[in-house]
Amino acid sequence: MRTFRVENTQNGFVFGEYPAQTAQQAIELMAQDIGYTDAEQICRAFAIDAEALRASPIDTDGTTPAPKVPPMIAAKHHHLENQVDPDDTLENWIATRFGWDDVQITDGGDVRYVLAAGSRAWHPVTAAQFGEIMRLYHEIAPWAPDRRTASRQRQ
C-alpha cells in the first residue's frame, strides 16, 4: 500500500494524505473523509473537473506509509502558511462564516464549536457542516493577494 497526497491542481489546495492501493482509490477516500460519497460528488460540489484532483505518491518505497493528515489539519497548515494577519486564524474564519462564538480544531482534525457567547457547550460539527467548511475554504485557497481582498469583501 502506498500513501498519496490528494490535491486540487487548479489552486494547489492539499486535501490530505491517504494510504491506498491506487491514486483513484486515494481520491475516493479523500471525498468520503470530508463527507461526500465519492469523487464525482465532490467535483460537482466544488465545481471542478475530475482531472483537477490529483493523487501523487509521497512515500518512496511503498512499504512505509506516511502518517495520514486529516483534511482539516491540512487546511489549518495551509491557512497558517498563507495568513497575513495573525488574528486571521482558520478557527476565526470558520466561526465568522457560520456565526459561531468559538471554534476549535483538535489535533485529530475534528472541529467543534460553541454556538453562542456565554455558552459552555461544545458541539461537534456534523458531516454536512464539515463538508461545507471544506467546500467554502477550498473556494478561497490558496490566497493570492487579489483573492485575499475578494474573500474578505465577501465576509
N, CA, C and O atoms as a GROMACS GRO file, in nm:
protein
  620
    1MET      N    1   0.085  -0.118   0.000
    1MET     CA    2   0.000   0.000   0.000
    1MET      C    3   0.090   0.124   0.000
    1MET      O    4   0.192   0.129   0.069
    2ARG      N    5   0.049   0.222  -0.078
    2ARG     CA    6   0.122   0.347  -0.089
    2ARG      C    7   0.047   0.457  -0.016
    2ARG      O    8  -0.068   0.439   0.024
    3THR      N    9   0.112   0.570   0.002
    3THR     CA   10   0.047   0.688   0.058
    3THR      C   11   0.046   0.794  -0.050
    3THR      O   12   0.148   0.822  -0.113
    4PHE      N   13  -0.072   0.854  -0.070
    4PHE     CA   14  -0.089   0.954  -0.175
    4PHE      C   15  -0.130   1.087  -0.114
    4PHE      O   16  -0.209   1.091  -0.019
    5ARG      N   17  -0.077   1.195  -0.166
    5ARG     CA   18  -0.121   1.330  -0.129
    5ARG      C   19  -0.224   1.371  -0.234
    5ARG      O   20  -0.195   1.373  -0.354
    6VAL      N   21  -0.345   1.405  -0.189
    6VAL     CA   22  -0.452   1.442  -0.279
    6VAL      C   23  -0.466   1.594  -0.279
    6VAL      O   24  -0.477   1.657  -0.174
    7GLU      N   25  -0.464   1.652  -0.399
    7GLU     CA   26  -0.473   1.797  -0.410
    7GLU      C   27  -0.555   1.840  -0.531
    7GLU      O   28  -0.580   1.761  -0.622
    8ASN      N   29  -0.597   1.965  -0.527
    8ASN     CA   30  -0.665   2.028  -0.640
    8ASN      C   31  -0.557   2.098  -0.721
    8ASN      O   32  -0.494   2.192  -0.672
    9THR      N   33  -0.534   2.055  -0.842
    9THR     CA   34  -0.427   2.112  -0.925
    9THR      C   35  -0.462   2.252  -0.976
    9THR      O   36  -0.374   2.324  -1.021
   10GLN      N   37  -0.590   2.290  -0.969
   10GLN     CA   38  -0.628   2.423  -1.016
   10GLN      C   39  -0.583   2.532  -0.921
   10GLN      O   40  -0.554   2.644  -0.964
   11ASN      N   41  -0.576   2.502  -0.790
   11ASN     CA   42  -0.534   2.606  -0.696
   11ASN      C   43  -0.430   2.558  -0.596
   11ASN      O   44  -0.387   2.636  -0.510
   12GLY      N   45  -0.387   2.433  -0.604
   12GLY     CA   46  -0.282   2.382  -0.517
   12GLY      C   47  -0.328   2.340  -0.379
   12GLY      O   48  -0.245   2.303  -0.296
   13PHE      N   49  -0.457   2.345  -0.352
   13PHE     CA   50  -0.506   2.308  -0.219
   13PHE      C   51  -0.485   2.159  -0.194
   13PHE      O   52  -0.526   2.076  -0.276
   14VAL      N   53  -0.421   2.125  -0.082
   14VAL     CA   54  -0.398   1.986  -0.046
   14VAL      C   55  -0.509   1.942   0.049
   14VAL      O   56  -0.528   2.000   0.156
   15PHE      N   57  -0.582   1.839   0.009
   15PHE     CA   58  -0.691   1.786   0.090
   15PHE      C   59  -0.640   1.698   0.202
   15PHE      O   60  -0.702   1.691   0.308
   16GLY      N   61  -0.529   1.630   0.183
   16GLY     CA   62  -0.473   1.542   0.284
   16GLY      C   63  -0.393   1.430   0.221
   16GLY      O   64  -0.372   1.426   0.099
   17GLU      N   65  -0.350   1.338   0.306
   17GLU     CA   66  -0.269   1.225   0.262
   17GLU      C   67  -0.341   1.096   0.301
   17GLU      O   68  -0.390   1.082   0.413
   18TYR      N   69  -0.346   1.001   0.204
   18TYR     CA   70  -0.428   0.882   0.221
   18TYR      C   71  -0.353   0.756   0.180
   18TYR      O   72  -0.294   0.752   0.072
   19PRO      N   73  -0.354   0.653   0.266
   19PRO     CA   74  -0.297   0.524   0.226
   19PRO      C   75  -0.396   0.453   0.134
   19PRO      O   76  -0.513   0.439   0.168
   20ALA      N   77  -0.348   0.408   0.018
   20ALA     CA   78  -0.436   0.343  -0.080
   20ALA      C   79  -0.354   0.258  -0.176
   20ALA      O   80  -0.232   0.272  -0.184
   21GLN      N   81  -0.424   0.171  -0.247
   21GLN     CA   82  -0.358   0.089  -0.349
   21GLN      C   83  -0.333   0.169  -0.477
   21GLN      O   84  -0.231   0.150  -0.544
   22THR      N   85  -0.428   0.260  -0.509
   22THR     CA   86  -0.417   0.337  -0.634
   22THR      C   87  -0.446   0.484  -0.606
   22THR      O   88  -0.500   0.520  -0.502
   23ALA      N   89  -0.407   0.568  -0.702
   23ALA     CA   90  -0.434   0.711  -0.691
   23ALA      C   91  -0.585   0.737  -0.687
   23ALA      O   92  -0.632   0.819  -0.608
   24GLN      N   93  -0.662   0.668  -0.772
   24GLN     CA   94  -0.807   0.688  -0.774
   24GLN      C   95  -0.870   0.648  -0.641
   24GLN      O   96  -0.962   0.715  -0.593
   25GLN      N   97  -0.821   0.541  -0.581
   25GLN     CA   98  -0.873   0.499  -0.451
   25GLN      C   99  -0.844   0.607  -0.346
   25GLN      O  100  -0.927   0.632  -0.259
   26ALA      N  101  -0.728   0.669  -0.352
   26ALA     CA  102  -0.694   0.776  -0.258
   26ALA      C  103  -0.788   0.895  -0.275
   26ALA      O  104  -0.831   0.955  -0.176
   27ILE      N  105  -0.821   0.929  -0.398
   27ILE     CA  106  -0.914   1.039  -0.425
   27ILE      C  107  -1.052   1.006  -0.370
   27ILE      O  108  -1.118   1.091  -0.310
   28GLU      N  109  -1.097   0.883  -0.389
   28GLU     CA  110  -1.227   0.840  -0.336
   28GLU      C  111  -1.227   0.845  -0.182
   28GLU      O  112  -1.326   0.888  -0.122
   29LEU      N  113  -1.118   0.802  -0.119
   29LEU     CA  114  -1.108   0.807   0.027
   29LEU      C  115  -1.113   0.951   0.077
   29LEU      O  116  -1.178   0.979   0.178
   30MET      N  117  -1.047   1.042   0.007
   30MET     CA  118  -1.050   1.183   0.044
   30MET      C  119  -1.193   1.235   0.039
   30MET      O  120  -1.238   1.302   0.132
   31ALA      N  121  -1.264   1.204  -0.069
   31ALA     CA  122  -1.402   1.252  -0.083
   31ALA      C  123  -1.487   1.202   0.034
   31ALA      O  124  -1.564   1.279   0.091
   32GLN      N  125  -1.474   1.076   0.068
   32GLN     CA  126  -1.551   1.020   0.179
   32GLN      C  127  -1.508   1.080   0.312
   32GLN      O  128  -1.591   1.100   0.401
   33ASP      N  129  -1.379   1.109   0.326
   33ASP     CA  130  -1.326   1.163   0.450
   33ASP      C  131  -1.383   1.301   0.482
   33ASP      O  132  -1.395   1.337   0.599
   34ILE      N  133  -1.417   1.377   0.379
   34ILE     CA  134  -1.471   1.510   0.406
   34ILE      C  135  -1.622   1.517   0.385
   34ILE      O  136  -1.680   1.625   0.372
   35GLY      N  137  -1.686   1.400   0.383
   35GLY     CA  138  -1.831   1.398   0.390
   35GLY      C  139  -1.905   1.377   0.259
   35GLY      O  140  -2.027   1.393   0.255
   36TYR      N  141  -1.836   1.342   0.152
   36TYR     CA  142  -1.902   1.316   0.024
   36TYR      C  143  -1.901   1.167  -0.003
   36TYR      O  144  -1.822   1.094   0.056
   37THR      N  145  -1.989   1.121  -0.092
   37THR     CA  146  -1.996   0.978  -0.119
   37THR      C  147  -1.884   0.932  -0.212
   37THR      O  148  -1.835   0.820  -0.200
   38ASP      N  149  -1.844   1.019  -0.305
   38ASP     CA  150  -1.740   0.980  -0.400
   38ASP      C  151  -1.679   1.104  -0.465
   38ASP      O  152  -1.723   1.216  -0.440
   39ALA      N  153  -1.579   1.082  -0.548
   39ALA     CA  154  -1.508   1.192  -0.614
   39ALA      C  155  -1.600   1.270  -0.708
   39ALA      O  156  -1.588   1.391  -0.720
   40GLU      N  157  -1.691   1.201  -0.773
   40GLU     CA  158  -1.784   1.269  -0.864
   40GLU      C  159  -1.867   1.372  -0.788
   40GLU      O  160  -1.889   1.483  -0.837
   41GLN      N  161  -1.912   1.337  -0.669
   41GLN     CA  162  -1.993   1.429  -0.589
   41GLN      C  163  -1.911   1.550  -0.545
   41GLN      O  164  -1.961   1.663  -0.545
   42ILE      N  165  -1.786   1.528  -0.507
   42ILE     CA  166  -1.702   1.640  -0.464
   42ILE      C  167  -1.672   1.732  -0.581
   42ILE      O  168  -1.663   1.854  -0.563
   43CYS      N  169  -1.654   1.677  -0.699
   43CYS     CA  170  -1.630   1.760  -0.818
   43CYS      C  171  -1.749   1.851  -0.846
   43CYS      O  172  -1.731   1.968  -0.881
   44ARG      N  173  -1.869   1.797  -0.831
   44ARG     CA  174  -1.989   1.880  -0.850
   44ARG      C  175  -1.998   1.987  -0.742
   44ARG      O  176  -2.028   2.103  -0.771
   45ALA      N  177  -1.974   1.949  -0.617
   45ALA     CA  178  -1.986   2.044  -0.506
   45ALA      C  179  -1.883   2.156  -0.516
   45ALA      O  180  -1.913   2.271  -0.484
   46PHE      N  181  -1.761   2.124  -0.559
   46PHE     CA  182  -1.654   2.223  -0.567
   46PHE      C  183  -1.644   2.287  -0.705
   46PHE      O  184  -1.561   2.375  -0.727
   47ALA      N  185  -1.729   2.242  -0.798
   47ALA     CA  186  -1.731   2.294  -0.935
   47ALA      C  187  -1.594   2.282  -1.001
   47ALA      O  188  -1.541   2.379  -1.055
   48ILE      N  189  -1.538   2.161  -0.995
   48ILE     CA  190  -1.408   2.136  -1.059
   48ILE      C  191  -1.419   2.011  -1.146
   48ILE      O  192  -1.506   1.926  -1.125
   49ASP      N  193  -1.330   2.002  -1.243
   49ASP     CA  194  -1.323   1.882  -1.327
   49ASP      C  195  -1.253   1.772  -1.252
   49ASP      O  196  -1.168   1.799  -1.167
   50ALA      N  197  -1.287   1.648  -1.281
   50ALA     CA  198  -1.224   1.533  -1.216
   50ALA      C  199  -1.072   1.535  -1.238
   50ALA      O  200  -0.997   1.490  -1.152
   51GLU      N  201  -1.028   1.586  -1.352
   51GLU     CA  202  -0.885   1.591  -1.381
   51GLU      C  203  -0.811   1.686  -1.287
   51GLU      O  204  -0.688   1.678  -1.274
   52ALA      N  205  -0.884   1.777  -1.221
   52ALA     CA  206  -0.820   1.872  -1.129
   52ALA      C  207  -0.779   1.805  -0.998
   52ALA      O  208  -0.695   1.858  -0.926
   53LEU      N  209  -0.837   1.689  -0.967
   53LEU     CA  210  -0.799   1.617  -0.846
   53LEU      C  211  -0.681   1.526  -0.881
   53LEU      O  212  -0.691   1.441  -0.969
   54ARG      N  213  -0.571   1.545  -0.809
   54ARG     CA  214  -0.453   1.464  -0.835
   54ARG      C  215  -0.410   1.396  -0.706
   54ARG      O  216  -0.406   1.458  -0.600
   55ALA      N  217  -0.377   1.269  -0.717
   55ALA     CA  218  -0.321   1.194  -0.604
   55ALA      C  219  -0.180   1.153  -0.644
   55ALA      O  220  -0.160   1.075  -0.737
   56SER      N  221  -0.083   1.207  -0.571
   56SER     CA  222   0.058   1.179  -0.600
   56SER      C  223   0.117   1.094  -0.490
   56SER      O  224   0.098   1.124  -0.372
   57PRO      N  225   0.189   0.986  -0.525
   57PRO     CA  226   0.253   0.905  -0.420
   57PRO      C  227   0.359   0.987  -0.349
   57PRO      O  228   0.436   1.058  -0.413
   58ILE      N  229   0.363   0.977  -0.215
   58ILE     CA  230   0.461   1.055  -0.140
   58ILE      C  231   0.563   0.970  -0.068
   58ILE      O  232   0.665   1.022  -0.021
   59ASP      N  233   0.540   0.838  -0.056
   59ASP     CA  234   0.640   0.753   0.003
   59ASP      C  235   0.723   0.694  -0.110
   59ASP      O  236   0.673   0.672  -0.220
   60THR      N  237   0.849   0.667  -0.082
   60THR     CA  238   0.939   0.628  -0.190
   60THR      C  239   0.936   0.479  -0.220
   60THR      O  240   0.949   0.440  -0.336
   61ASP      N  241   0.918   0.396  -0.121
   61ASP     CA  242   0.926   0.252  -0.148
   61ASP      C  243   0.793   0.179  -0.134
   61ASP      O  244   0.784   0.061  -0.167
   62GLY      N  245   0.690   0.246  -0.086
   62GLY     CA  246   0.560   0.184  -0.073
   62GLY      C  247   0.546   0.095   0.049
   62GLY      O  248   0.439   0.037   0.071
   63THR      N  249   0.650   0.081   0.128
   63THR     CA  250   0.642  -0.006   0.245
   63THR      C  251   0.624   0.072   0.374
   63THR      O  252   0.579   0.016   0.474
   64THR      N  253   0.657   0.199   0.375
   64THR     CA  254   0.646   0.280   0.495
   64THR      C  255   0.552   0.396   0.468
   64THR      O  256   0.597   0.504   0.427
   65PRO      N  257   0.423   0.377   0.490
   65PRO     CA  258   0.331   0.487   0.462
   65PRO      C  259   0.353   0.604   0.556
   65PRO      O  260   0.381   0.587   0.674
   66ALA      N  261   0.339   0.722   0.500
   66ALA     CA  262   0.344   0.843   0.582
   66ALA      C  263   0.218   0.848   0.667
   66ALA      O  264   0.115   0.793   0.628
   67PRO      N  265   0.225   0.913   0.782
   67PRO     CA  266   0.103   0.922   0.863
   67PRO      C  267  -0.005   1.001   0.790
   67PRO      O  268   0.025   1.096   0.718
   68LYS      N  269  -0.130   0.959   0.808
   68LYS     CA  270  -0.242   1.027   0.744
   68LYS      C  271  -0.260   1.165   0.806
   68LYS      O  272  -0.256   1.180   0.928
   69VAL      N  273  -0.277   1.264   0.722
   69VAL     CA  274  -0.302   1.400   0.766
   69VAL      C  275  -0.450   1.429   0.743
   69VAL      O  276  -0.494   1.433   0.629
   70PRO      N  277  -0.527   1.448   0.852
   70PRO     CA  278  -0.670   1.477   0.833
   70PRO      C  279  -0.691   1.603   0.749
   70PRO      O  280  -0.611   1.696   0.757
   71PRO      N  281  -0.797   1.607   0.669
   71PRO     CA  282  -0.820   1.723   0.582
   71PRO      C  283  -0.824   1.856   0.655
   71PRO      O  284  -0.773   1.956   0.603
   72MET      N  285  -0.883   1.861   0.774
   72MET     CA  286  -0.892   1.988   0.844
   72MET      C  287  -0.754   2.033   0.893
   72MET      O  288  -0.726   2.153   0.898
   73ILE      N  289  -0.668   1.938   0.929
   73ILE     CA  290  -0.532   1.974   0.971
   73ILE      C  291  -0.454   2.024   0.850
   73ILE      O  292  -0.378   2.120   0.861
   74ALA      N  293  -0.472   1.961   0.734
   74ALA     CA  294  -0.407   2.009   0.611
   74ALA      C  295  -0.454   2.151   0.580
   74ALA      O  296  -0.373   2.236   0.543
   75ALA      N  297  -0.584   2.178   0.595
   75ALA     CA  298  -0.636   2.313   0.571
   75ALA      C  299  -0.578   2.412   0.671
   75ALA      O  300  -0.544   2.524   0.635
   76LYS      N  301  -0.566   2.370   0.798
   76LYS     CA  302  -0.511   2.459   0.901
   76LYS      C  303  -0.365   2.493   0.869
   76LYS      O  304  -0.325   2.608   0.881
   77HIS      N  305  -0.287   2.393   0.830
   77HIS     CA  306  -0.147   2.418   0.795
   77HIS      C  307  -0.139   2.512   0.674
   77HIS      O  308  -0.057   2.604   0.672
   78HIS      N  309  -0.224   2.488   0.575
   78HIS     CA  310  -0.227   2.572   0.457
   78HIS      C  311  -0.261   2.715   0.495
   78HIS      O  312  -0.200   2.810   0.445
   79HIS      N  313  -0.359   2.731   0.582
   79HIS     CA  314  -0.402   2.864   0.627
   79HIS      C  315  -0.286   2.935   0.698
   79HIS      O  316  -0.261   3.053   0.672
   80LEU      N  317  -0.217   2.865   0.786
   80LEU     CA  318  -0.106   2.925   0.859
   80LEU      C  319   0.006   2.970   0.765
   80LEU      O  320   0.068   3.074   0.786
   81GLU      N  321   0.031   2.890   0.662
   81GLU     CA  322   0.136   2.924   0.566
   81GLU      C  323   0.101   3.049   0.486
   81GLU      O  324   0.191   3.120   0.440
   82ASN      N  325  -0.027   3.077   0.467
   82ASN     CA  326  -0.070   3.187   0.381
   82ASN      C  327  -0.131   3.305   0.456
   82ASN      O  328  -0.170   3.404   0.394
   83GLN      N  329  -0.138   3.297   0.588
   83GLN     CA  330  -0.207   3.402   0.662
   83GLN      C  331  -0.120   3.527   0.669
   83GLN      O  332   0.002   3.519   0.684
   84VAL      N  333  -0.184   3.643   0.658
   84VAL     CA  334  -0.117   3.772   0.666
   84VAL      C  335  -0.137   3.831   0.805
   84VAL      O  336  -0.042   3.879   0.867
   85ASP      N  337  -0.259   3.828   0.852
   85ASP     CA  338  -0.295   3.884   0.982
   85ASP      C  339  -0.290   3.772   1.087
   85ASP      O  340  -0.358   3.671   1.070
   86PRO      N  341  -0.211   3.788   1.195
   86PRO     CA  342  -0.202   3.681   1.296
   86PRO      C  343  -0.335   3.648   1.363
   86PRO      O  344  -0.350   3.538   1.417
   87ASP      N  345  -0.431   3.740   1.360
   87ASP     CA  346  -0.562   3.713   1.418
   87ASP      C  347  -0.654   3.640   1.319
   87ASP      O  348  -0.763   3.596   1.356
   88ASP      N  349  -0.610   3.627   1.196
   88ASP     CA  350  -0.691   3.564   1.092
   88ASP      C  351  -0.665   3.413   1.092
   88ASP      O  352  -0.608   3.359   0.998
   89THR      N  353  -0.707   3.347   1.199
   89THR     CA  354  -0.687   3.202   1.210
   89THR      C  355  -0.798   3.129   1.136
   89THR      O  356  -0.904   3.186   1.108
   90LEU      N  357  -0.773   3.003   1.105
   90LEU     CA  358  -0.876   2.923   1.041
   90LEU      C  359  -0.998   2.910   1.133
   90LEU      O  360  -1.112   2.912   1.086
   91GLU      N  361  -0.973   2.897   1.263
   91GLU     CA  362  -1.084   2.888   1.358
   91GLU      C  363  -1.171   3.013   1.354
   91GLU      O  364  -1.294   3.004   1.354
   92ASN      N  365  -1.108   3.131   1.351
   92ASN     CA  366  -1.184   3.256   1.342
   92ASN      C  367  -1.262   3.266   1.212
   92ASN      O  368  -1.376   3.312   1.209
   93TRP      N  369  -1.199   3.221   1.103
   93TRP     CA  370  -1.265   3.223   0.973
   93TRP      C  371  -1.390   3.134   0.976
   93TRP      O  372  -1.496   3.175   0.927
   94ILE      N  373  -1.379   3.014   1.032
   94ILE     CA  374  -1.493   2.923   1.041
   94ILE      C  375  -1.602   2.984   1.128
   94ILE      O  376  -1.720   2.984   1.090
   95ALA      N  377  -1.564   3.038   1.245
   95ALA     CA  378  -1.662   3.097   1.336
   95ALA      C  379  -1.737   3.211   1.268
   95ALA      O  380  -1.859   3.222   1.282
   96THR      N  381  -1.665   3.295   1.195
   96THR     CA  382  -1.728   3.407   1.126
   96THR      C  383  -1.823   3.359   1.018
   96THR      O  384  -1.934   3.410   1.006
   97ARG      N  385  -1.780   3.261   0.939
   97ARG     CA  386  -1.862   3.210   0.829
   97ARG      C  387  -1.991   3.145   0.877
   97ARG      O  388  -2.094   3.154   0.810
   98PHE      N  389  -1.986   3.079   0.994
   98PHE     CA  390  -2.102   3.005   1.042
   98PHE      C  391  -2.177   3.076   1.155
   98PHE      O  392  -2.280   3.026   1.201
   99GLY      N  393  -2.128   3.191   1.200
   99GLY     CA  394  -2.194   3.266   1.305
   99GLY      C  395  -2.182   3.201   1.442
   99GLY      O  396  -2.269   3.218   1.527
  100TRP      N  397  -2.073   3.126   1.463
  100TRP     CA  398  -2.049   3.060   1.591
  100TRP      C  399  -1.963   3.149   1.678
  100TRP      O  400  -1.886   3.231   1.628
  101ASP      N  401  -1.975   3.134   1.810
  101ASP     CA  402  -1.899   3.217   1.902
  101ASP      C  403  -1.753   3.174   1.910
  101ASP      O  404  -1.665   3.259   1.918
  102ASP      N  405  -1.726   3.045   1.907
  102ASP     CA  406  -1.588   2.996   1.919
  102ASP      C  407  -1.577   2.864   1.843
  102ASP      O  408  -1.674   2.789   1.832
  103VAL      N  409  -1.458   2.836   1.792
  103VAL     CA  410  -1.431   2.714   1.717
  103VAL      C  411  -1.296   2.657   1.761
  103VAL      O  412  -1.201   2.732   1.783
  104GLN      N  413  -1.288   2.527   1.773
  104GLN     CA  414  -1.162   2.458   1.799
  104GLN      C  415  -1.142   2.349   1.695
  104GLN      O  416  -1.237   2.281   1.656
  105ILE      N  417  -1.016   2.334   1.652
  105ILE     CA  418  -0.978   2.223   1.567
  105ILE      C  419  -0.887   2.135   1.650
  105ILE      O  420  -0.780   2.179   1.694
  106THR      N  421  -0.927   2.011   1.673
  106THR     CA  422  -0.849   1.922   1.757
  106THR      C  423  -0.726   1.872   1.682
  106THR      O  424  -0.717   1.886   1.560
  107ASP      N  425  -0.632   1.814   1.756
  107ASP     CA  426  -0.513   1.757   1.693
  107ASP      C  427  -0.548   1.648   1.594
  107ASP      O  428  -0.472   1.622   1.501
  108GLY      N  429  -0.662   1.583   1.614
  108GLY     CA  430  -0.706   1.478   1.523
  108GLY      C  431  -0.780   1.530   1.402
  108GLY      O  432  -0.820   1.451   1.316
  109GLY      N  433  -0.801   1.663   1.394
  109GLY     CA  434  -0.867   1.721   1.278
  109GLY      C  435  -1.016   1.736   1.291
  109GLY      O  436  -1.084   1.773   1.195
  110ASP      N  437  -1.070   1.708   1.410
  110ASP     CA  438  -1.213   1.727   1.431
  110ASP      C  439  -1.240   1.874   1.462
  110ASP      O  440  -1.153   1.944   1.513
  111VAL      N  441  -1.359   1.919   1.431
  111VAL     CA  442  -1.397   2.058   1.456
  111VAL      C  443  -1.513   2.058   1.554
  111VAL      O  444  -1.608   1.979   1.540
  112ARG      N  445  -1.506   2.146   1.653
  112ARG     CA  446  -1.617   2.164   1.745
  112ARG      C  447  -1.637   2.314   1.766
  112ARG      O  448  -1.547   2.394   1.743
  113TYR      N  449  -1.757   2.349   1.809
  113TYR     CA  450  -1.790   2.491   1.818
  113TYR      C  451  -1.880   2.519   1.938
  113TYR      O  452  -1.949   2.431   1.988
  114VAL      N  453  -1.878   2.646   1.981
  114VAL     CA  454  -1.970   2.699   2.079
  114VAL      C  455  -2.065   2.788   2.000
  114VAL      O  456  -2.022   2.878   1.928
  115LEU      N  457  -2.194   2.763   2.015
  115LEU     CA  458  -2.294   2.832   1.934
  115LEU      C  459  -2.308   2.980   1.971
  115LEU      O  460  -2.310   3.065   1.883
  116ALA      N  461  -2.318   3.012   2.101
  116ALA     CA  462  -2.347   3.149   2.142
  116ALA      C  463  -2.253   3.193   2.254
  116ALA      O  464  -2.202   3.110   2.330
  117ALA      N  465  -2.230   3.324   2.261
  117ALA     CA  466  -2.146   3.380   2.366
  117ALA      C  467  -2.203   3.343   2.502
  117ALA      O  468  -2.325   3.345   2.522
  118GLY      N  469  -2.116   3.311   2.594
  118GLY     CA  470  -2.159   3.276   2.729
  118GLY      C  471  -2.193   3.129   2.746
  118GLY      O  472  -2.204   3.082   2.859
  119SER      N  473  -2.209   3.058   2.638
  119SER     CA  474  -2.239   2.915   2.646
  119SER      C  475  -2.111   2.838   2.672
  119SER      O  476  -2.003   2.879   2.628
  120ARG      N  477  -2.122   2.729   2.742
  120ARG     CA  478  -2.006   2.643   2.766
  120ARG      C  479  -2.017   2.512   2.691
  120ARG      O  480  -1.930   2.426   2.702
  121ALA      N  481  -2.124   2.496   2.617
  121ALA     CA  482  -2.149   2.370   2.547
  121ALA      C  483  -2.076   2.367   2.413
  121ALA      O  484  -2.100   2.451   2.325
  122TRP      N  485  -1.986   2.270   2.399
  122TRP     CA  486  -1.916   2.250   2.272
  122TRP      C  487  -1.994   2.146   2.192
  122TRP      O  488  -2.039   2.045   2.246
  123HIS      N  489  -2.010   2.172   2.064
  123HIS     CA  490  -2.082   2.083   1.974
  123HIS      C  491  -1.989   2.036   1.863
  123HIS      O  492  -1.917   2.118   1.805
  124PRO      N  493  -1.988   1.907   1.832
  124PRO     CA  494  -1.909   1.863   1.717
  124PRO      C  495  -1.981   1.901   1.588
  124PRO      O  496  -2.104   1.899   1.583
  125VAL      N  497  -1.905   1.935   1.485
  125VAL     CA  498  -1.970   1.965   1.358
  125VAL      C  499  -2.024   1.835   1.299
  125VAL      O  500  -1.968   1.728   1.320
  126THR      N  501  -2.131   1.846   1.226
  126THR     CA  502  -2.187   1.731   1.157
  126THR      C  503  -2.106   1.706   1.029
  126THR      O  504  -2.026   1.790   0.988
  127ALA      N  505  -2.127   1.592   0.969
  127ALA     CA  506  -2.059   1.561   0.842
  127ALA      C  507  -2.095   1.665   0.736
  127ALA      O  508  -2.009   1.706   0.658
  128ALA      N  509  -2.220   1.709   0.734
  128ALA     CA  510  -2.263   1.810   0.637
  128ALA      C  511  -2.192   1.943   0.664
  128ALA      O  512  -2.148   2.009   0.570
  129GLN      N  513  -2.181   1.983   0.790
  129GLN     CA  514  -2.112   2.108   0.824
  129GLN      C  515  -1.964   2.098   0.787
  129GLN      O  516  -1.906   2.193   0.735
  130PHE      N  517  -1.903   1.983   0.814
  130PHE     CA  518  -1.762   1.963   0.782
  130PHE      C  519  -1.741   1.976   0.631
  130PHE      O  520  -1.648   2.043   0.586
  131GLY      N  521  -1.827   1.912   0.553
  131GLY     CA  522  -1.819   1.922   0.408
  131GLY      C  523  -1.834   2.066   0.361
  131GLY      O  524  -1.764   2.109   0.269
  132GLU      N  525  -1.925   2.141   0.422
  132GLU     CA  526  -1.947   2.281   0.386
  132GLU      C  527  -1.825   2.365   0.423
  132GLU      O  528  -1.786   2.453   0.346
  133ILE      N  529  -1.765   2.341   0.538
  133ILE     CA  530  -1.643   2.414   0.577
  133ILE      C  531  -1.534   2.390   0.472
  133ILE      O  532  -1.471   2.484   0.426
  134MET      N  533  -1.514   2.264   0.436
  134MET     CA  534  -1.410   2.232   0.339
  134MET      C  535  -1.442   2.292   0.202
  134MET      O  536  -1.351   2.341   0.134
  135ARG      N  537  -1.568   2.290   0.161
  135ARG     CA  538  -1.606   2.348   0.032
  135ARG      C  539  -1.581   2.499   0.031
  135ARG      O  540  -1.523   2.552  -0.064
  136LEU      N  541  -1.624   2.568   0.137
  136LEU     CA  542  -1.605   2.713   0.144
  136LEU      C  543  -1.457   2.748   0.151
  136LEU      O  544  -1.411   2.841   0.085
  137TYR      N  545  -1.381   2.674   0.231
  137TYR     CA  546  -1.238   2.702   0.244
  137TYR      C  547  -1.169   2.679   0.110
  137TYR      O  548  -1.080   2.756   0.072
  138HIS      N  549  -1.208   2.575   0.042
  138HIS     CA  550  -1.150   2.542  -0.088
  138HIS      C  551  -1.170   2.657  -0.188
  138HIS      O  552  -1.084   2.680  -0.273
  139GLU      N  553  -1.281   2.728  -0.177
  139GLU     CA  554  -1.309   2.838  -0.269
  139GLU      C  555  -1.210   2.953  -0.255
  139GLU      O  556  -1.186   3.025  -0.352
  140ILE      N  557  -1.153   2.972  -0.137
  140ILE     CA  558  -1.063   3.086  -0.117
  140ILE      C  559  -0.917   3.045  -0.110
  140ILE      O  560  -0.831   3.132  -0.093
  141ALA      N  561  -0.885   2.918  -0.124
  141ALA     CA  562  -0.747   2.873  -0.110
  141ALA      C  563  -0.687   2.843  -0.246
  141ALA      O  564  -0.759   2.796  -0.334
  142PRO      N  565  -0.559   2.867  -0.267
  142PRO     CA  566  -0.472   2.946  -0.181
  142PRO      C  567  -0.497   3.095  -0.204
  142PRO      O  568  -0.556   3.135  -0.304
  143TRP      N  569  -0.452   3.174  -0.112
  143TRP     CA  570  -0.479   3.316  -0.122
  143TRP      C  571  -0.368   3.388  -0.194
  143TRP      O  572  -0.259   3.408  -0.140
  144ALA      N  573  -0.396   3.425  -0.316
  144ALA     CA  574  -0.310   3.520  -0.385
  144ALA      C  575  -0.355   3.657  -0.335
  144ALA      O  576  -0.467   3.667  -0.284
  145PRO      N  577  -0.274   3.763  -0.348
  145PRO     CA  578  -0.316   3.893  -0.294
  145PRO      C  579  -0.454   3.937  -0.340
  145PRO      O  580  -0.530   3.992  -0.260
  146ASP      N  581  -0.489   3.914  -0.466
  146ASP     CA  582  -0.621   3.957  -0.514
  146ASP      C  583  -0.733   3.873  -0.454
  146ASP      O  584  -0.844   3.923  -0.434
  147ARG      N  585  -0.706   3.745  -0.424
  147ARG     CA  586  -0.808   3.659  -0.364
  147ARG      C  587  -0.826   3.693  -0.216
  147ARG      O  588  -0.937   3.678  -0.164
  148ARG      N  589  -0.719   3.737  -0.147
  148ARG     CA  590  -0.733   3.777  -0.006
  148ARG      C  591  -0.836   3.889   0.005
  148ARG      O  592  -0.926   3.885   0.088
  149THR      N  593  -0.820   3.988  -0.080
  149THR     CA  594  -0.912   4.101  -0.078
  149THR      C  595  -1.053   4.057  -0.110
  149THR      O  596  -1.148   4.098  -0.043
  150ALA      N  597  -1.068   3.974  -0.212
  150ALA     CA  598  -1.201   3.928  -0.252
  150ALA      C  599  -1.268   3.848  -0.142
  150ALA      O  600  -1.387   3.863  -0.117
  151SER      N  601  -1.191   3.761  -0.074
  151SER     CA  602  -1.252   3.677   0.030
  151SER      C  603  -1.296   3.762   0.148
  151SER      O  604  -1.399   3.734   0.209
  152ARG      N  605  -1.220   3.864   0.182
  152ARG     CA  606  -1.258   3.949   0.296
  152ARG      C  607  -1.377   4.036   0.261
  152ARG      O  608  -1.460   4.066   0.347
  153GLN      N  609  -1.388   4.077   0.134
  153GLN     CA  610  -1.501   4.158   0.094
  153GLN      C  611  -1.630   4.078   0.097
  153GLN      O  612  -1.737   4.134   0.120
  154ARG      N  613  -1.622   3.944   0.074
  154ARG     CA  614  -1.742   3.860   0.075
  154ARG      C  615  -1.792   3.838   0.216
  154ARG      O  616  -1.910   3.810   0.236
  155GLN      N  617  -1.705   3.851   0.316
  155GLN     CA  618  -1.744   3.818   0.453
  155GLN      C  619  -1.832   3.922   0.514
  155GLN      O  620  -1.873   3.908   0.630
   0.00000   0.00000   0.00000
